[in-house]
Amino acid sequence: MRLRTLSFSPLALVLCLGTAGNAFAGDDLPRHQLPSSPDGNLVVGLCDGETSVEVPGVKPGDPMTRDQAQRVADQLMGEWRRKHPGAEWTMAENAAPAEAVAQNDDEAAPAAPTPAAPQAQVQTYGAFTERDQAIWQASTEDLVAEGKRIFHDPNALGSTDAVSCDMCHPDAANTHPETYPKFQVQLGRVAMLRDMINWCIENPVRGKPFADDDHRLKALEAYIIAQRKGAALDYGKH
C-alpha cells in the first residue's frame, strides 16, 4: 500500500520534555519511551517518538534558559528535517539554523543518544497509508455524527426544559466557530467556542455545563466546526 508524506504546520509537531519512560498526559494515550541519560540529565524528545537530545547539566524538573531551549528545539528540528528531507515544514523567515545543544554558548553538546524504538502503536510521521487515512477520517466523522446527535437531543444535552441547540441554531447555523476566540457580551470576556456552548447549555437549555474533557463537549465542537467547513478563520469578528 502506498505511503504518503505529511505536510506540517508549525503547531503540528510539539516538544515532549522528560526522561526515559515519560508519557503523554492520559493513561489511554500512546506512550513514547525516551532514552535514558547516563548522567541523569534532561532528555527532550519530539512527538515523532524517535528524535531526542540530552541537555548537559540540566536535570529533569530544572528549567532551561530560553536560549538553551531554543537550541534544543533547533537541534531537534534539524535532525527531524534530515530524516524527512521531502516533508514540507513552514519555518519563520528569521529562523536560525540548527545548533548543537550546550549548557552555555562556549560548551559544545555531545551527540544525541540513540533513541529507543517507539512502541508499535505510535504512528511515525510520514509512514502512514491510505488505510490509516481512511480510519482517521472515519473516526473524525463518527465524532461529528455524535455531536450532531447531541446537538438535536435535549436529553443528551442534559436539558431540563426540553430545549435543544437546534431549536435556535438549525444545522448549527449562526454559530460561526471560525470567529472564536472573541469577546462575548453574555460572558463579559473573551470566549472560546466551548465557552459559548456551555453558556447556552446553562441558559436556554437549562442544563449543567460540560467539563472541558467531556466527550459530549468535544463532539458538539466537532459538529459545529464541521458545519462551517471551508469558512476562513477570522477570530474576533462580530
C-alpha positions as a Markdown table, in Angstrom:
| # | Residue | x | y | z |
|---|---|---|---|---|
| 1 | Met | 0.0 | 0.0 | 0.0 |
| 2 | Arg | 1.4 | 3.4 | -1.0 |
| 3 | Leu | 2.9 | 5.6 | 1.7 |
| 4 | Arg | 2.4 | 9.3 | 1.9 |
| 5 | Thr | 4.3 | 12.2 | 3.4 |
| 6 | Leu | 2.6 | 14.7 | 5.7 |
| 7 | Ser | 2.6 | 18.4 | 5.2 |
| 8 | Phe | 3.0 | 20.1 | 8.6 |
| 9 | Ser | 2.1 | 23.4 | 10.2 |
| 10 | Pro | 4.4 | 24.9 | 12.9 |
| 11 | Leu | 1.9 | 23.6 | 15.6 |
| 12 | Ala | 1.7 | 20.1 | 14.3 |
| 13 | Leu | 5.0 | 18.9 | 15.9 |
| 14 | Val | 5.5 | 19.7 | 19.6 |
| 15 | Leu | 8.3 | 19.0 | 22.0 |
| 16 | Cys | 7.8 | 16.5 | 24.8 |
| 17 | Leu | 10.0 | 17.1 | 27.8 |
| 18 | Gly | 11.1 | 14.4 | 30.1 |
| 19 | Thr | 13.3 | 11.3 | 30.8 |
| 20 | Ala | 13.0 | 7.7 | 29.7 |
| 21 | Gly | 9.5 | 6.3 | 30.2 |
| 22 | Asn | 7.9 | 9.7 | 30.1 |
| 23 | Ala | 4.4 | 9.6 | 28.7 |
| 24 | Phe | 1.8 | 11.9 | 27.2 |
| 25 | Ala | -0.9 | 13.0 | 29.6 |
| 26 | Gly | -3.6 | 10.4 | 29.9 |
| 27 | Asp | -3.1 | 6.7 | 30.6 |
| 28 | Asp | -5.1 | 5.7 | 27.4 |
| 29 | Leu | -2.8 | 7.6 | 25.0 |
| 30 | Pro | 0.2 | 6.1 | 23.2 |
| 31 | Arg | 3.4 | 6.5 | 25.1 |
| 32 | His | 6.8 | 7.5 | 23.7 |
| 33 | Gln | 9.8 | 6.0 | 25.5 |
| 34 | Leu | 12.7 | 8.4 | 25.6 |
| 35 | Pro | 16.3 | 7.1 | 26.1 |
| 36 | Ser | 17.8 | 7.4 | 29.5 |
| 37 | Ser | 20.6 | 9.8 | 30.2 |
| 38 | Pro | 23.6 | 8.0 | 31.8 |
| 39 | Asp | 24.2 | 11.2 | 33.8 |
| 40 | Gly | 20.6 | 11.7 | 34.8 |
| 41 | Asn | 20.2 | 14.8 | 32.5 |
| 42 | Leu | 17.1 | 16.1 | 31.0 |
| 43 | Val | 16.1 | 14.4 | 27.7 |
| 44 | Val | 13.9 | 16.2 | 25.3 |
| 45 | Gly | 12.0 | 14.4 | 22.5 |
| 46 | Leu | 9.9 | 15.2 | 19.6 |
| 47 | Cys | 6.5 | 13.6 | 19.4 |
| 48 | Asp | 7.6 | 11.5 | 16.5 |
| 49 | Gly | 8.8 | 9.1 | 19.2 |
| 50 | Glu | 12.2 | 8.8 | 17.5 |
| 51 | Thr | 14.1 | 12.1 | 17.8 |
| 52 | Ser | 15.6 | 13.2 | 21.1 |
| 53 | Val | 18.5 | 15.0 | 22.6 |
| 54 | Glu | 20.2 | 15.1 | 26.0 |
| 55 | Val | 20.7 | 18.5 | 27.7 |
| 56 | Pro | 24.0 | 18.5 | 29.6 |
| 57 | Gly | 23.9 | 19.9 | 33.1 |
| 58 | Val | 20.1 | 20.2 | 33.3 |
| 59 | Lys | 18.2 | 17.7 | 35.4 |
| 60 | Pro | 14.6 | 16.8 | 34.9 |
| 61 | Gly | 12.4 | 19.4 | 36.6 |
| 62 | Asp | 15.0 | 22.1 | 36.3 |
| 63 | Pro | 14.2 | 24.9 | 33.8 |
| 64 | Met | 16.4 | 25.7 | 30.9 |
| 65 | Thr | 17.1 | 29.3 | 29.8 |
| 66 | Arg | 15.2 | 30.4 | 26.7 |
| 67 | Asp | 18.4 | 30.3 | 24.7 |
| 68 | Gln | 19.1 | 26.7 | 25.8 |
| 69 | Ala | 15.5 | 25.8 | 25.0 |
| 70 | Gln | 15.8 | 27.4 | 21.5 |
| 71 | Arg | 19.0 | 25.5 | 20.8 |
| 72 | Val | 17.3 | 22.3 | 21.9 |
| 73 | Ala | 14.4 | 23.0 | 19.5 |
| 74 | Asp | 16.7 | 23.9 | 16.7 |
| 75 | Gln | 18.7 | 20.7 | 17.0 |
| 76 | Leu | 15.7 | 18.5 | 17.3 |
| 77 | Met | 14.0 | 20.1 | 14.2 |
| 78 | Gly | 17.3 | 20.0 | 12.3 |
| 79 | Glu | 17.5 | 16.3 | 13.0 |
| 80 | Trp | 13.9 | 15.7 | 12.1 |
| 81 | Arg | 14.3 | 17.6 | 8.8 |
| 82 | Arg | 17.4 | 15.5 | 7.9 |
| 83 | Lys | 15.3 | 12.3 | 8.5 |
| 84 | His | 12.4 | 13.7 | 6.4 |
| 85 | Pro | 14.0 | 15.7 | 3.5 |
| 86 | Gly | 10.9 | 15.6 | 1.4 |
| 87 | Ala | 8.4 | 16.8 | 4.1 |
| 88 | Glu | 7.2 | 20.3 | 3.9 |
| 89 | Trp | 7.7 | 22.5 | 7.0 |
| 90 | Thr | 7.0 | 26.2 | 7.4 |
| 91 | Met | 9.8 | 27.9 | 9.1 |
| 92 | Ala | 9.9 | 31.5 | 10.3 |
| 93 | Glu | 11.8 | 33.8 | 7.9 |
| 94 | Asn | 14.4 | 34.6 | 10.6 |
| 95 | Ala | 14.7 | 31.0 | 11.9 |
| 96 | Ala | 18.3 | 30.2 | 12.9 |
| 97 | Pro | 20.0 | 27.0 | 11.6 |
| 98 | Ala | 20.1 | 24.0 | 13.9 |
| 99 | Glu | 22.8 | 24.2 | 16.5 |
| 100 | Ala | 24.3 | 21.8 | 18.9 |
| 101 | Val | 22.7 | 22.0 | 22.4 |
| 102 | Ala | 25.0 | 23.4 | 25.0 |
| 103 | Gln | 25.0 | 24.3 | 28.7 |
| 104 | Asn | 26.3 | 27.7 | 27.7 |
| 105 | Asp | 27.4 | 29.3 | 24.5 |
| 106 | Asp | 31.0 | 28.1 | 24.8 |
| 107 | Glu | 30.3 | 24.4 | 25.6 |
| 108 | Ala | 29.5 | 22.0 | 22.7 |
| 109 | Ala | 27.0 | 19.3 | 23.4 |
| 110 | Pro | 27.7 | 15.7 | 22.9 |
| 111 | Ala | 25.9 | 13.9 | 20.2 |
| 112 | Ala | 22.3 | 12.9 | 21.0 |
| 113 | Pro | 21.9 | 9.4 | 22.4 |
| 114 | Thr | 20.4 | 6.7 | 20.2 |
| 115 | Pro | 16.7 | 6.9 | 20.8 |
| 116 | Ala | 14.8 | 3.8 | 21.9 |
| 117 | Ala | 12.5 | 2.3 | 19.3 |
| 118 | Pro | 8.9 | 3.7 | 19.6 |
| 119 | Gln | 6.2 | 1.4 | 20.7 |
| 120 | Ala | 4.2 | -0.3 | 17.9 |
| 121 | Gln | 1.1 | 1.7 | 18.4 |
| 122 | Val | 2.8 | 5.1 | 17.9 |
| 123 | Gln | 2.4 | 6.4 | 14.4 |
| 124 | Thr | 5.6 | 7.8 | 12.9 |
| 125 | Tyr | 5.3 | 10.9 | 10.7 |
| 126 | Gly | 5.5 | 10.2 | 7.0 |
| 127 | Ala | 4.8 | 6.5 | 7.4 |
| 128 | Phe | 1.1 | 6.2 | 7.1 |
| 129 | Thr | -1.0 | 4.5 | 4.5 |
| 130 | Glu | -4.3 | 5.3 | 2.7 |
| 131 | Arg | -5.9 | 2.8 | 5.0 |
| 132 | Asp | -4.7 | 4.8 | 8.0 |
| 133 | Gln | -6.2 | 8.0 | 6.4 |
| 134 | Ala | -9.5 | 6.2 | 5.9 |
| 135 | Ile | -9.6 | 5.1 | 9.6 |
| 136 | Trp | -8.7 | 8.6 | 10.8 |
| 137 | Gln | -11.4 | 10.1 | 8.6 |
| 138 | Ala | -14.0 | 7.6 | 9.8 |
| 139 | Ser | -13.1 | 8.3 | 13.4 |
| 140 | Thr | -13.5 | 12.1 | 12.8 |
| 141 | Glu | -16.8 | 11.6 | 11.1 |
| 142 | Asp | -18.0 | 9.4 | 14.0 |
| 143 | Leu | -17.3 | 12.3 | 16.4 |
| 144 | Val | -19.1 | 14.8 | 14.2 |
| 145 | Ala | -22.1 | 12.5 | 13.9 |
| 146 | Glu | -22.1 | 12.1 | 17.7 |
| 147 | Gly | -22.0 | 15.9 | 18.0 |
| 148 | Lys | -25.0 | 16.2 | 15.6 |
| 149 | Arg | -27.0 | 13.7 | 17.7 |
| 150 | Ile | -26.3 | 15.6 | 20.9 |
| 151 | Phe | -27.0 | 19.0 | 19.3 |
| 152 | His | -30.5 | 17.8 | 18.4 |
| 153 | Asp | -31.2 | 15.8 | 21.6 |
| 154 | Pro | -32.3 | 17.7 | 24.8 |
| 155 | Asn | -31.8 | 14.6 | 26.9 |
| 156 | Ala | -28.2 | 14.2 | 25.7 |
| 157 | Leu | -27.6 | 17.9 | 26.5 |
| 158 | Gly | -29.0 | 17.5 | 30.0 |
| 159 | Ser | -31.8 | 19.9 | 29.3 |
| 160 | Thr | -34.4 | 20.4 | 32.0 |
| 161 | Asp | -36.8 | 22.4 | 29.8 |
| 162 | Ala | -36.8 | 20.2 | 26.6 |
| 163 | Val | -34.8 | 22.9 | 24.6 |
| 164 | Ser | -32.1 | 21.6 | 22.3 |
| 165 | Cys | -29.4 | 23.5 | 20.4 |
| 166 | Asp | -31.0 | 23.0 | 17.0 |
| 167 | Met | -34.1 | 24.9 | 18.0 |
| 168 | Cys | -32.3 | 28.2 | 17.9 |
| 169 | His | -29.5 | 27.1 | 15.5 |
| 170 | Pro | -30.8 | 24.7 | 12.9 |
| 171 | Asp | -27.9 | 22.7 | 11.5 |
| 172 | Ala | -25.6 | 24.8 | 13.7 |
| 173 | Ala | -26.5 | 28.0 | 11.8 |
| 174 | Asn | -25.3 | 31.3 | 13.2 |
| 175 | Thr | -22.7 | 29.7 | 15.5 |
| 176 | His | -19.7 | 30.9 | 13.4 |
| 177 | Pro | -16.9 | 28.8 | 15.1 |
| 178 | Glu | -14.4 | 30.4 | 12.8 |
| 179 | Thr | -14.7 | 33.7 | 14.6 |
| 180 | Tyr | -13.5 | 32.4 | 18.0 |
| 181 | Pro | -11.8 | 33.5 | 20.2 |
| 182 | Lys | -13.8 | 36.7 | 20.5 |
| 183 | Phe | -15.4 | 39.0 | 23.2 |
| 184 | Gln | -18.8 | 37.8 | 24.1 |
| 185 | Val | -21.1 | 40.2 | 26.0 |
| 186 | Gln | -23.0 | 37.3 | 27.6 |
| 187 | Leu | -19.8 | 36.3 | 29.4 |
| 188 | Gly | -18.2 | 39.8 | 29.7 |
| 189 | Arg | -14.9 | 38.4 | 28.4 |
| 190 | Val | -13.1 | 36.9 | 25.5 |
| 191 | Ala | -14.6 | 33.4 | 25.0 |
| 192 | Met | -13.8 | 30.2 | 23.1 |
| 193 | Leu | -16.4 | 28.3 | 21.2 |
| 194 | Arg | -16.8 | 25.8 | 24.1 |
| 195 | Asp | -17.4 | 28.6 | 26.5 |
| 196 | Met | -20.4 | 29.7 | 24.4 |
| 197 | Ile | -21.6 | 26.1 | 24.1 |
| 198 | Asn | -21.7 | 25.8 | 27.8 |
| 199 | Trp | -23.3 | 29.2 | 28.2 |
| 200 | Cys | -26.2 | 28.0 | 26.0 |
| 201 | Ile | -26.4 | 24.7 | 27.9 |
| 202 | Glu | -26.6 | 26.6 | 31.2 |
| 203 | Asn | -29.1 | 29.2 | 30.0 |
| 204 | Pro | -31.6 | 28.4 | 27.2 |
| 205 | Val | -31.1 | 24.7 | 27.7 |
| 206 | Arg | -31.2 | 24.9 | 31.5 |
| 207 | Gly | -28.7 | 22.2 | 32.0 |
| 208 | Lys | -25.3 | 21.8 | 33.7 |
| 209 | Pro | -22.2 | 22.8 | 31.8 |
| 210 | Phe | -19.9 | 20.2 | 30.4 |
| 211 | Ala | -16.3 | 19.8 | 31.7 |
| 212 | Asp | -13.6 | 20.6 | 29.3 |
| 213 | Asp | -12.7 | 16.9 | 28.9 |
| 214 | Asp | -16.3 | 15.8 | 28.5 |
| 215 | His | -16.7 | 13.8 | 25.3 |
| 216 | Arg | -20.1 | 15.5 | 24.6 |
| 217 | Leu | -18.5 | 18.9 | 24.6 |
| 218 | Lys | -15.8 | 17.8 | 22.1 |
| 219 | Ala | -18.4 | 16.2 | 19.9 |
| 220 | Leu | -20.5 | 19.4 | 19.9 |
| 221 | Glu | -17.4 | 21.4 | 18.9 |
| 222 | Ala | -16.6 | 18.9 | 16.2 |
| 223 | Tyr | -20.1 | 19.1 | 14.7 |
| 224 | Ile | -20.3 | 22.9 | 14.8 |
| 225 | Ile | -16.9 | 23.3 | 13.2 |
| 226 | Ala | -17.7 | 20.7 | 10.6 |
| 227 | Gln | -20.8 | 22.6 | 9.5 |
| 228 | Arg | -18.6 | 25.6 | 8.7 |
| 229 | Lys | -16.0 | 23.6 | 6.7 |
| 230 | Gly | -14.3 | 25.9 | 4.2 |
| 231 | Ala | -15.0 | 29.1 | 6.1 |
| 232 | Ala | -11.9 | 31.3 | 6.5 |
| 233 | Leu | -10.6 | 31.8 | 10.1 |
| 234 | Asp | -11.5 | 35.3 | 11.3 |
| 235 | Tyr | -11.0 | 35.4 | 15.0 |
| 236 | Gly | -12.6 | 38.3 | 16.9 |
| 237 | Lys | -15.2 | 39.0 | 14.2 |
| 238 | His | -18.7 | 40.0 | 15.2 |
